[in-house]
Amino acid sequence: MEGDSTAINITETPKERKGKAPLLAAPPGGPSSSTAKPVVVQTRAAASKGGRYKRGLAVFDVVLRLAGVATALAATIAMASTDQTLPFFTQFFQFKASYDDLPAFTFFVIANAITASYLVLTIPISIVCIVRPHAVKSRVALMFLDSVMVALTTAAAGGAASIVYLAHNGNGDANWPAICQQFNDFCQKISGAVVASFLSVVVLMVLVVLSAFSL
């Protein structure tokens, strides 16, 4: 009949349904959940924490270098200004003790002056490590040069310490008398200079350890 209409249901094939599927499926757990963002946040947090740690070590490095300059400079000045003359009745019989009478003390003054100058020159490099805590080349260079200064300063302090021991105690086998009973001021100054130099050695050794931890 003309008034009657027939409805025809057209079923979709699997291929058509596949073509109408959304190209980008929502990740499981809803659009708010994402696995990439927490990883990025964790990585940035770890990098920030490592940067603060290295920056703190660099600040401590600068402080130690200033302390090393003070101890090395004190050792240099104390030894270089050591000079004592014993008073006697005539000017023809005078006994004088000075640091430049012994090569070990002369080497001591030169070595500690080099150490003090080196520490002053490396302070700007250490400040660069504060600004750029992840700089590797600067830290490696400082560690190598600090190790060289440890060897130089230890050699100077050890050589001077042996002479100081002889000045205080002498050596009966070699017929070397102790002179500190007569040259009391001289022995006090050289002893203090040797102690200050060994403090510089300790500071340099700690600097080497700090550089190793910063790498």
C-alpha positions as protocol buffer text, in pm:
chain_id: "A"
residue {
  index: 1
  type: MET
  ca { x: 0 y: 0 z: 0 }
}
residue {
  index: 2
  type: GLU
  ca { x: 109 y: 356 z: -65 }
}
residue {
  index: 3
  type: GLY
  ca { x: 73 y: 475 z: 296 }
}
residue {
  index: 4
  type: ASP
  ca { x: 276 y: 193 z: 436 }
}
residue {
  index: 5
  type: SER
  ca { x: 654 y: 249 z: 480 }
}
residue {
  index: 6
  type: THR
  ca { x: 907 y: -16 z: 545 }
}
residue {
  index: 7
  type: ALA
  ca { x: 1207 y: 52 z: 769 }
}
residue {
  index: 8
  type: ILE
  ca { x: 1525 y: -119 z: 657 }
}
residue {
  index: 9
  type: ASN
  ca { x: 1800 y: -169 z: 921 }
}
residue {
  index: 10
  type: ILE
  ca { x: 2151 y: -152 z: 776 }
}
residue {
  index: 11
  type: THR
  ca { x: 2399 y: -328 z: 993 }
}
residue {
  index: 12
  type: GLU
  ca { x: 2757 y: -202 z: 1001 }
}
residue {
  index: 13
  type: THR
  ca { x: 3034 y: -435 z: 915 }
}
residue {
  index: 14
  type: PRO
  ca { x: 3331 y: -474 z: 1155 }
}
residue {
  index: 15
  type: LYS
  ca { x: 3552 y: -277 z: 916 }
}
residue {
  index: 16
  type: GLU
  ca { x: 3313 y: 21 z: 920 }
}
residue {
  index: 17
  type: ARG
  ca { x: 3290 y: 14 z: 1298 }
}
residue {
  index: 18
  type: LYS
  ca { x: 3671 y: 7 z: 1311 }
}
residue {
  index: 19
  type: GLY
  ca { x: 3691 y: 309 z: 1083 }
}
residue {
  index: 20
  type: LYS
  ca { x: 3461 y: 510 z: 1308 }
}
residue {
  index: 21
  type: ALA
  ca { x: 3658 y: 436 z: 1621 }
}
residue {
  index: 22
  type: PRO
  ca { x: 3840 y: 736 z: 1769 }
}
residue {
  index: 23
  type: LEU
  ca { x: 4199 y: 771 z: 1651 }
}
residue {
  index: 24
  type: LEU
  ca { x: 4335 y: 865 z: 1993 }
}
residue {
  index: 25
  type: ALA
  ca { x: 4202 y: 655 z: 2273 }
}
residue {
  index: 26
  type: ALA
  ca { x: 4193 y: 799 z: 2621 }
}
residue {
  index: 27
  type: PRO
  ca { x: 4453 y: 644 z: 2849 }
}
residue {
  index: 28
  type: PRO
  ca { x: 4325 y: 401 z: 3110 }
}
residue {
  index: 29
  type: GLY
  ca { x: 4216 y: 567 z: 3429 }
}
residue {
  index: 30
  type: GLY
  ca { x: 4073 y: 878 z: 3262 }
}
residue {
  index: 31
  type: PRO
  ca { x: 4231 y: 1183 z: 3094 }
}
residue {
  index: 32
  type: SER
  ca { x: 4377 y: 1316 z: 3420 }
}
residue {
  index: 33
  type: SER
  ca { x: 4612 y: 1022 z: 3475 }
}
residue {
  index: 34
  type: SER
  ca { x: 4947 y: 1030 z: 3296 }
}
residue {
  index: 35
  type: THR
  ca { x: 5259 y: 823 z: 3346 }
}
residue {
  index: 36
  type: ALA
  ca { x: 5503 y: 1065 z: 3178 }
}
residue {
  index: 37
  type: LYS
  ca { x: 5451 y: 1367 z: 3402 }
}
residue {
  index: 38
  type: PRO
  ca { x: 5552 y: 1205 z: 3734 }
}
residue {
  index: 39
  type: VAL
  ca { x: 5872 y: 1076 z: 3573 }
}
residue {
  index: 40
  type: VAL
  ca { x: 5963 y: 1423 z: 3450 }
}
residue {
  index: 41
  type: VAL
  ca { x: 5886 y: 1577 z: 3788 }
}
residue {
  index: 42
  type: GLN
  ca { x: 6097 y: 1315 z: 3965 }
}
residue {
  index: 43
  type: THR
  ca { x: 6390 y: 1372 z: 3730 }
}
residue {
  index: 44
  type: ARG
  ca { x: 6380 y: 1747 z: 3777 }
}
residue {
  index: 45
  type: ALA
  ca { x: 6356 y: 1712 z: 4154 }
}
residue {
  index: 46
  type: ALA
  ca { x: 6658 y: 1479 z: 4163 }
}
residue {
  index: 47
  type: ALA
  ca { x: 6861 y: 1715 z: 3944 }
}
residue {
  index: 48
  type: SER
  ca { x: 6767 y: 2012 z: 4163 }
}
residue {
  index: 49
  type: LYS
  ca { x: 6866 y: 1824 z: 4477 }
}
residue {
  index: 50
  type: GLY
  ca { x: 7199 y: 1721 z: 4325 }
}
residue {
  index: 51
  type: GLY
  ca { x: 7266 y: 2080 z: 4219 }
}
residue {
  index: 52
  type: ARG
  ca { x: 7205 y: 2210 z: 4571 }
}
residue {
  index: 53
  type: TYR
  ca { x: 7435 y: 1944 z: 4714 }
}
residue {
  index: 54
  type: LYS
  ca { x: 7719 y: 2031 z: 4475 }
}
residue {
  index: 55
  type: ARG
  ca { x: 7664 y: 2402 z: 4526 }
}
residue {
  index: 56
  type: GLY
  ca { x: 7695 y: 2356 z: 4903 }
}
residue {
  index: 57
  type: LEU
  ca { x: 8022 y: 2167 z: 4856 }
}
residue {
  index: 58
  type: ALA
  ca { x: 8149 y: 2446 z: 4631 }
}
residue {
  index: 59
  type: VAL
  ca { x: 8070 y: 2709 z: 4896 }
}
residue {
  index: 60
  type: PHE
  ca { x: 8257 y: 2504 z: 5156 }
}
residue {
  index: 61
  type: ASP
  ca { x: 8543 y: 2476 z: 4905 }
}
residue {
  index: 62
  type: VAL
  ca { x: 8575 y: 2855 z: 4887 }
}
residue {
  index: 63
  type: VAL
  ca { x: 8577 y: 2882 z: 5267 }
}
residue {
  index: 64
  type: LEU
  ca { x: 8850 y: 2619 z: 5294 }
}
residue {
  index: 65
  type: ARG
  ca { x: 9060 y: 2793 z: 5031 }
}
residue {
  index: 66
  type: LEU
  ca { x: 9043 y: 3117 z: 5228 }
}
residue {
  index: 67
  type: ALA
  ca { x: 9148 y: 2928 z: 5541 }
}
residue {
  index: 68
  type: GLY
  ca { x: 9433 y: 2767 z: 5346 }
}
residue {
  index: 69
  type: VAL
  ca { x: 9551 y: 3107 z: 5226 }
}
residue {
  index: 70
  type: ALA
  ca { x: 9560 y: 3229 z: 5588 }
}
residue {
  index: 71
  type: THR
  ca { x: 9758 y: 2928 z: 5718 }
}
residue {
  index: 72
  type: ALA
  ca { x: 10005 y: 2915 z: 5429 }
}
residue {
  index: 73
  type: LEU
  ca { x: 10062 y: 3289 z: 5442 }
}
residue {
  index: 74
  type: ALA
  ca { x: 10110 y: 3277 z: 5820 }
}
residue {
  index: 75
  type: ALA
  ca { x: 10366 y: 2998 z: 5781 }
}
residue {
  index: 76
  type: THR
  ca { x: 10553 y: 3195 z: 5514 }
}
residue {
  index: 77
  type: ILE
  ca { x: 10563 y: 3519 z: 5712 }
}
residue {
  index: 78
  type: ALA
  ca { x: 10655 y: 3350 z: 6040 }
}
residue {
  index: 79
  type: MET
  ca { x: 10946 y: 3161 z: 5887 }
}
residue {
  index: 80
  type: ALA
  ca { x: 11069 y: 3448 z: 5668 }
}
residue {
  index: 81
  type: SER
  ca { x: 11075 y: 3687 z: 5965 }
}
residue {
  index: 82
  type: THR
  ca { x: 11268 y: 3448 z: 6189 }
}
residue {
  index: 83
  type: ASP
  ca { x: 11596 y: 3606 z: 6291 }
}
residue {
  index: 84
  type: GLN
  ca { x: 11767 y: 3615 z: 6630 }
}
residue {
  index: 85
  type: THR
  ca { x: 12109 y: 3737 z: 6742 }
}
residue {
  index: 86
  type: LEU
  ca { x: 12249 y: 3647 z: 7080 }
}
residue {
  index: 87
  type: PRO
  ca { x: 12385 y: 3944 z: 7278 }
}
residue {
  index: 88
  type: PHE
  ca { x: 12753 y: 3928 z: 7370 }
}
residue {
  index: 89
  type: PHE
  ca { x: 13004 y: 4174 z: 7506 }
}
residue {
  index: 90
  type: THR
  ca { x: 13176 y: 4251 z: 7177 }
}
residue {
  index: 91
  type: GLN
  ca { x: 13047 y: 4286 z: 6828 }
}
residue {
  index: 92
  type: PHE
  ca { x: 13309 y: 4043 z: 6696 }
}
residue {
  index: 93
  type: PHE
  ca { x: 13161 y: 3745 z: 6878 }
}
residue {
  index: 94
  type: GLN
  ca { x: 12794 y: 3731 z: 6794 }
}
residue {
  index: 95
  type: PHE
  ca { x: 12584 y: 3426 z: 6720 }
}
residue {
  index: 96
  type: LYS
  ca { x: 12299 y: 3473 z: 6477 }
}
residue {
  index: 97
  type: ALA
  ca { x: 12029 y: 3233 z: 6360 }
}
residue {
  index: 98
  type: SER
  ca { x: 11821 y: 3305 z: 6050 }
}
residue {
  index: 99
  type: TYR
  ca { x: 11593 y: 3097 z: 5830 }
}
residue {
  index: 100
  type: ASP
  ca { x: 11813 y: 3146 z: 5522 }
}
residue {
  index: 101
  type: ASP
  ca { x: 12104 y: 2975 z: 5697 }
}
residue {
  index: 102
  type: LEU
  ca { x: 11937 y: 2641 z: 5626 }
}
residue {
  index: 103
  type: PRO
  ca { x: 11821 y: 2532 z: 5277 }
}
residue {
  index: 104
  type: ALA
  ca { x: 11527 y: 2339 z: 5427 }
}
residue {
  index: 105
  type: PHE
  ca { x: 11385 y: 2660 z: 5573 }
}
residue {
  index: 106
  type: THR
  ca { x: 11442 y: 2848 z: 5248 }
}
residue {
  index: 107
  type: PHE
  ca { x: 11253 y: 2580 z: 5057 }
}
residue {
  index: 108
  type: PHE
  ca { x: 10982 y: 2597 z: 5323 }
}
residue {
  index: 109
  type: VAL
  ca { x: 10929 y: 2969 z: 5264 }
}
residue {
  index: 110
  type: ILE
  ca { x: 10918 y: 2931 z: 4885 }
}
residue {
  index: 111
  type: ALA
  ca { x: 10682 y: 2632 z: 4892 }
}
residue {
  index: 112
  type: ASN
  ca { x: 10434 y: 2791 z: 5131 }
}
residue {
  index: 113
  type: ALA
  ca { x: 10439 y: 3115 z: 4934 }
}
residue {
  index: 114
  type: ILE
  ca { x: 10355 y: 2915 z: 4620 }
}
residue {
  index: 115
  type: THR
  ca { x: 10074 y: 2736 z: 4805 }
}
residue {
  index: 116
  type: ALA
  ca { x: 9924 y: 3063 z: 4930 }
}
residue {
  index: 117
  type: SER
  ca { x: 9942 y: 3217 z: 4581 }
}
residue {
  index: 118
  type: TYR
  ca { x: 9788 y: 2907 z: 4425 }
}
residue {
  index: 119
  type: LEU
  ca { x: 9494 y: 2908 z: 4666 }
}
residue {
  index: 120
  type: VAL
  ca { x: 9428 y: 3276 z: 4594 }
}
residue {
  index: 121
  type: LEU
  ca { x: 9431 y: 3214 z: 4218 }
}
residue {
  index: 122
  type: THR
  ca { x: 9193 y: 2917 z: 4240 }
}
residue {
  index: 123
  type: ILE
  ca { x: 8925 y: 3096 z: 4442 }
}
residue {
  index: 124
  type: PRO
  ca { x: 8761 y: 3239 z: 4122 }
}
residue {
  index: 125
  type: ILE
  ca { x: 8750 y: 2887 z: 3974 }
}
residue {
  index: 126
  type: SER
  ca { x: 8583 y: 2763 z: 4290 }
}
residue {
  index: 127
  type: ILE
  ca { x: 8328 y: 3046 z: 4264 }
}
residue {
  index: 128
  type: VAL
  ca { x: 8252 y: 2933 z: 3908 }
}
residue {
  index: 129
  type: CYS
  ca { x: 8173 y: 2591 z: 4052 }
}
residue {
  index: 130
  type: ILE
  ca { x: 7914 y: 2759 z: 4277 }
}
residue {
  index: 131
  type: VAL
  ca { x: 7744 y: 2923 z: 3979 }
}
residue {
  index: 132
  type: ARG
  ca { x: 7774 y: 2607 z: 3769 }
}
residue {
  index: 133
  type: PRO
  ca { x: 7763 y: 2316 z: 4013 }
}
residue {
  index: 134
  type: HIS
  ca { x: 7762 y: 2055 z: 3737 }
}
residue {
  index: 135
  type: ALA
  ca { x: 8085 y: 2178 z: 3575 }
}
residue {
  index: 136
  type: VAL
  ca { x: 8312 y: 1873 z: 3561 }
}
residue {
  index: 137
  type: LYS
  ca { x: 8627 y: 2006 z: 3393 }
}
residue {
  index: 138
  type: SER
  ca { x: 8682 y: 2281 z: 3651 }
}
residue {
  index: 139
  type: ARG
  ca { x: 8640 y: 2038 z: 3938 }
}
residue {
  index: 140
  type: VAL
  ca { x: 8880 y: 1784 z: 3783 }
}
residue {
  index: 141
  type: ALA
  ca { x: 9142 y: 2056 z: 3729 }
}
residue {
  index: 142
  type: LEU
  ca { x: 9111 y: 2172 z: 4089 }
}
residue {
  index: 143
  type: MET
  ca { x: 9142 y: 1817 z: 4222 }
}
residue {
  index: 144
  type: PHE
  ca { x: 9460 y: 1757 z: 4019 }
}
residue {
  index: 145
  type: LEU
  ca { x: 9623 y: 2088 z: 4115 }
}
residue {
  index: 146
  type: ASP
  ca { x: 9525 y: 2049 z: 4481 }
}
residue {
  index: 147
  type: SER
  ca { x: 9695 y: 1708 z: 4483 }
}
residue {
  index: 148
  type: VAL
  ca { x: 10015 y: 1864 z: 4349 }
}
residue {
  index: 149
  type: MET
  ca { x: 10002 y: 2131 z: 4620 }
}
residue {
  index: 150
  type: VAL
  ca { x: 9951 y: 1864 z: 4885 }
}
residue {
  index: 151
  type: ALA
  ca { x: 10276 y: 1697 z: 4776 }
}
residue {
  index: 152
  type: LEU
  ca { x: 10470 y: 2026 z: 4762 }
}
residue {
  index: 153
  type: THR
  ca { x: 10349 y: 2157 z: 5098 }
}
residue {
  index: 154
  type: THR
  ca { x: 10397 y: 1822 z: 5272 }
}
residue {
  index: 155
  type: ALA
  ca { x: 10755 y: 1800 z: 5148 }
}
residue {
  index: 156
  type: ALA
  ca { x: 10831 y: 2152 z: 5272 }
}
residue {
  index: 157
  type: ALA
  ca { x: 10665 y: 2101 z: 5610 }
}
residue {
  index: 158
  type: GLY
  ca { x: 10829 y: 1761 z: 5662 }
}
residue {
  index: 159
  type: GLY
  ca { x: 11177 y: 1890 z: 5581 }
}
residue {
  index: 160
  type: ALA
  ca { x: 11137 y: 2189 z: 5811 }
}
residue {
  index: 161
  type: ALA
  ca { x: 10995 y: 1968 z: 6087 }
}
residue {
  index: 162
  type: SER
  ca { x: 11310 y: 1754 z: 6087 }
}
residue {
  index: 163
  type: ILE
  ca { x: 11528 y: 2063 z: 6135 }
}
residue {
  index: 164
  type: VAL
  ca { x: 11300 y: 2189 z: 6412 }
}
residue {
  index: 165
  type: TYR
  ca { x: 11333 y: 1854 z: 6589 }
}
residue {
  index: 166
  type: LEU
  ca { x: 11712 y: 1877 z: 6572 }
}
residue {
  index: 167
  type: ALA
  ca { x: 11702 y: 2234 z: 6700 }
}
residue {
  index: 168
  type: HIS
  ca { x: 11500 y: 2124 z: 7003 }
}
residue {
  index: 169
  type: ASN
  ca { x: 11667 y: 1790 z: 7079 }
}
residue {
  index: 170
  type: GLY
  ca { x: 11996 y: 1782 z: 6889 }
}
residue {
  index: 171
  type: ASN
  ca { x: 12169 y: 1461 z: 6783 }
}
residue {
  index: 172
  type: GLY
  ca { x: 12438 y: 1314 z: 7005 }
}
residue {
  index: 173
  type: ASP
  ca { x: 12559 y: 1064 z: 6743 }
}
residue {
  index: 174
  type: ALA
  ca { x: 12631 y: 1343 z: 6497 }
}
residue {
  index: 175
  type: ASN
  ca { x: 12753 y: 1582 z: 6769 }
}
residue {
  index: 176
  type: TRP
  ca { x: 12477 y: 1831 z: 6687 }
}
residue {
  index: 177
  type: PRO
  ca { x: 12381 y: 2022 z: 7001 }
}
residue {
  index: 178
  type: ALA
  ca { x: 12032 y: 2153 z: 7065 }
}
residue {
  index: 179
  type: ILE
  ca { x: 12023 y: 2529 z: 7005 }
}
residue {
  index: 180
  type: CYS
  ca { x: 11676 y: 2612 z: 7135 }
}
residue {
  index: 181
  type: GLN
  ca { x: 11805 y: 2680 z: 7483 }
}
residue {
  index: 182
  type: GLN
  ca { x: 12004 y: 2973 z: 7344 }
}
residue {
  index: 183
  type: PHE
  ca { x: 11782 y: 3071 z: 7047 }
}
residue {
  index: 184
  type: ASN
  ca { x: 11448 y: 3049 z: 7222 }
}
residue {
  index: 185
  type: ASP
  ca { x: 11259 y: 3304 z: 7008 }
}
residue {
  index: 186
  type: PHE
  ca { x: 11400 y: 3154 z: 6691 }
}
residue {
  index: 187
  type: CYS
  ca { x: 11274 y: 2806 z: 6782 }
}
residue {
  index: 188
  type: GLN
  ca { x: 10931 y: 2930 z: 6881 }
}
residue {
  index: 189
  type: LYS
  ca { x: 10879 y: 3103 z: 6548 }
}
residue {
  index: 190
  type: ILE
  ca { x: 10997 y: 2815 z: 6332 }
}
residue {
  index: 191
  type: SER
  ca { x: 10785 y: 2571 z: 6534 }
}
residue {
  index: 192
  type: GLY
  ca { x: 10477 y: 2784 z: 6484 }
}
residue {
  index: 193
  type: ALA
  ca { x: 10551 y: 2814 z: 6112 }
}
residue {
  index: 194
  type: VAL
  ca { x: 10574 y: 2436 z: 6076 }
}
residue {
  index: 195
  type: VAL
  ca { x: 10243 y: 2386 z: 6258 }
}
residue {
  index: 196
  type: ALA
  ca { x: 10072 y: 2640 z: 6030 }
}
residue {
  index: 197
  type: SER
  ca { x: 10215 y: 2465 z: 5724 }
}
residue {
  index: 198
  type: PHE
  ca { x: 10079 y: 2128 z: 5835 }
}
residue {
  index: 199
  type: LEU
  ca { x: 9739 y: 2291 z: 5880 }
}
residue {
  index: 200
  type: SER
  ca { x: 9765 y: 2400 z: 5516 }
}
residue {
  index: 201
  type: VAL
  ca { x: 9834 y: 2038 z: 5422 }
}
residue {
  index: 202
  type: VAL
  ca { x: 9518 y: 1927 z: 5603 }
}
residue {
  index: 203
  type: VAL
  ca { x: 9314 y: 2195 z: 5426 }
}
residue {
  index: 204
  type: LEU
  ca { x: 9448 y: 2088 z: 5086 }
}
residue {
  index: 205
  type: MET
  ca { x: 9370 y: 1723 z: 5157 }
}
residue {
  index: 206
  type: VAL
  ca { x: 9012 y: 1810 z: 5249 }
}
residue {
  index: 207
  type: LEU
  ca { x: 8986 y: 2012 z: 4926 }
}
residue {
  index: 208
  type: VAL
  ca { x: 9089 y: 1706 z: 4725 }
}
residue {
  index: 209
  type: VAL
  ca { x: 8822 y: 1497 z: 4899 }
}
residue {
  index: 210
  type: LEU
  ca { x: 8558 y: 1764 z: 4834 }
}
residue {
  index: 211
  type: SER
  ca { x: 8644 y: 1773 z: 4465 }
}
residue {
  index: 212
  type: ALA
  ca { x: 8612 y: 1395 z: 4448 }
}
residue {
  index: 213
  type: PHE
  ca { x: 8266 y: 1407 z: 4608 }
}
residue {
  index: 214
  type: SER
  ca { x: 8158 y: 1685 z: 4372 }
}
residue {
  index: 215
  type: LEU
  ca { x: 8227 y: 1481 z: 4058 }
}
